[in-house]
Amino acid sequence: MKKFLALAGVAVALMMAAPMVAAQAASNDHRHVERQNPRGHVSRDVYRHNDRGHRGPDYRHMRRYDFSHWRPGLQRQRYGHFGRPVFYGYYYRVPARDYRGRLVLLTVNAYTGVIISVR
């Protein structure tokens, strides 16, 4: 009888621990990173782990801006004469001219405005 009660106690403890481990693993999928810029403003980035375990931005918590929002920043980086931007998933691909007047194809992140590639 004592063995049966001890075994039942262990089984109940394992059943109670399994949901806690699953909840803890789910909460570790997202990682919040706060950083402070030189002006004292705090920005918060949310990262998540994808299926392969790589960490990347969680775009569900971010706002996608139209390409016209990012155009002034790209002009400050000495790009101009933009063509028609095409949206693919999370980035824009747009033809433009660099500071030397060469035709380039810019890939710009629609959520952050970062230039991903220049071809």
C-alpha positions as CSV (number, residue, x, y, z in Angstrom):
1,M,0.0,0.0,0.0
2,K,2.9,2.4,0.8
3,K,4.5,1.7,-2.5
4,F,1.2,2.4,-4.3
5,L,0.8,5.8,-2.5
6,A,4.4,6.7,-3.2
7,L,4.0,5.8,-6.9
8,A,0.8,7.8,-7.1
9,G,2.5,10.8,-5.5
10,V,5.4,10.6,-8.0
11,A,2.9,10.4,-10.9
12,V,0.9,13.4,-9.6
13,A,4.1,15.4,-9.2
14,L,5.2,14.5,-12.8
15,M,1.8,15.5,-14.2
16,M,2.0,18.8,-12.4
17,A,5.5,19.5,-13.6
18,A,4.9,18.8,-17.3
19,P,2.6,21.8,-17.9
20,M,5.0,24.1,-16.0
21,V,7.9,23.0,-18.2
22,A,5.8,23.5,-21.4
23,A,4.8,27.0,-20.3
24,Q,8.3,27.9,-19.4
25,A,9.6,26.7,-22.8
26,A,6.9,28.7,-24.5
27,S,7.8,31.8,-22.6
28,N,11.5,31.4,-23.7
29,D,10.5,31.6,-27.4
30,H,10.4,35.4,-27.2
31,R,13.2,37.5,-25.9
32,H,12.7,41.2,-25.1
33,V,15.7,43.4,-25.5
34,E,15.7,47.0,-24.3
35,R,18.3,49.5,-25.3
36,Q,18.8,53.2,-24.7
37,N,19.8,55.5,-27.5
38,P,22.0,58.6,-27.0
39,R,19.0,60.9,-26.4
40,G,17.8,58.7,-23.5
41,H,14.9,57.1,-25.3
42,V,14.4,53.4,-24.6
43,S,13.5,51.2,-27.6
44,R,12.3,47.6,-27.1
45,D,13.0,44.9,-29.6
46,V,11.2,41.6,-29.5
47,Y,13.0,38.5,-30.9
48,R,11.8,35.0,-31.3
49,H,13.3,31.6,-32.2
50,N,12.2,30.1,-35.4
51,D,11.9,26.4,-36.1
52,R,15.7,25.9,-36.6
53,G,16.5,27.7,-33.4
54,H,17.8,30.9,-35.1
55,R,16.9,34.1,-33.4
56,G,15.2,36.8,-35.5
57,P,12.9,39.7,-35.2
58,D,9.3,39.0,-34.3
59,Y,7.4,41.0,-36.9
60,R,4.0,40.4,-35.2
61,H,4.9,43.1,-32.7
62,M,6.3,45.6,-35.2
63,R,4.6,48.0,-37.6
64,R,5.2,47.7,-41.3
65,Y,5.6,51.1,-42.9
66,D,5.0,52.2,-46.5
67,F,8.1,52.7,-48.6
68,S,7.6,56.4,-48.7
69,H,8.3,56.4,-45.0
70,W,11.8,55.0,-45.5
71,R,12.6,57.2,-48.6
72,P,14.1,60.2,-46.7
73,G,16.5,58.0,-44.8
74,L,17.6,56.3,-48.0
75,Q,18.2,59.7,-49.6
76,R,20.4,60.6,-46.6
77,Q,22.4,57.5,-47.4
78,R,22.9,59.0,-50.9
79,Y,20.4,56.9,-52.9
80,G,18.0,58.6,-55.2
81,H,15.8,58.3,-58.3
82,F,13.7,55.5,-56.9
83,G,11.7,53.3,-59.1
84,R,8.5,51.4,-58.2
85,P,8.9,49.5,-54.9
86,V,7.6,45.9,-54.8
87,F,6.7,44.4,-51.4
88,Y,7.8,40.8,-50.7
89,G,6.8,39.4,-47.3
90,Y,8.8,41.6,-45.0
91,Y,11.0,43.7,-47.4
92,Y,10.8,46.1,-50.3
93,R,12.8,45.6,-53.5
94,V,13.2,48.9,-55.4
95,P,15.5,50.0,-58.2
96,A,17.4,53.2,-57.4
97,R,20.6,55.1,-58.3
98,D,23.6,55.3,-56.0
99,Y,25.7,58.4,-55.3
100,R,27.7,57.7,-58.5
101,G,24.6,57.4,-60.6
102,R,24.8,53.7,-61.1
103,L,21.6,51.7,-61.2
104,V,21.2,49.4,-58.2
105,L,18.5,47.2,-56.8
106,L,17.9,47.9,-53.1
107,T,16.3,45.4,-50.7
108,V,14.9,47.4,-47.7
109,N,13.3,45.9,-44.6
110,A,9.7,47.1,-44.4
111,Y,9.7,47.1,-40.6
112,T,13.0,48.7,-39.7
113,G,14.1,50.5,-42.9
114,V,17.5,48.8,-42.9
115,I,19.1,48.1,-46.2
116,I,19.4,44.3,-46.5
117,S,21.3,44.2,-49.8
118,V,22.4,46.3,-52.7
119,R,22.8,44.7,-56.1
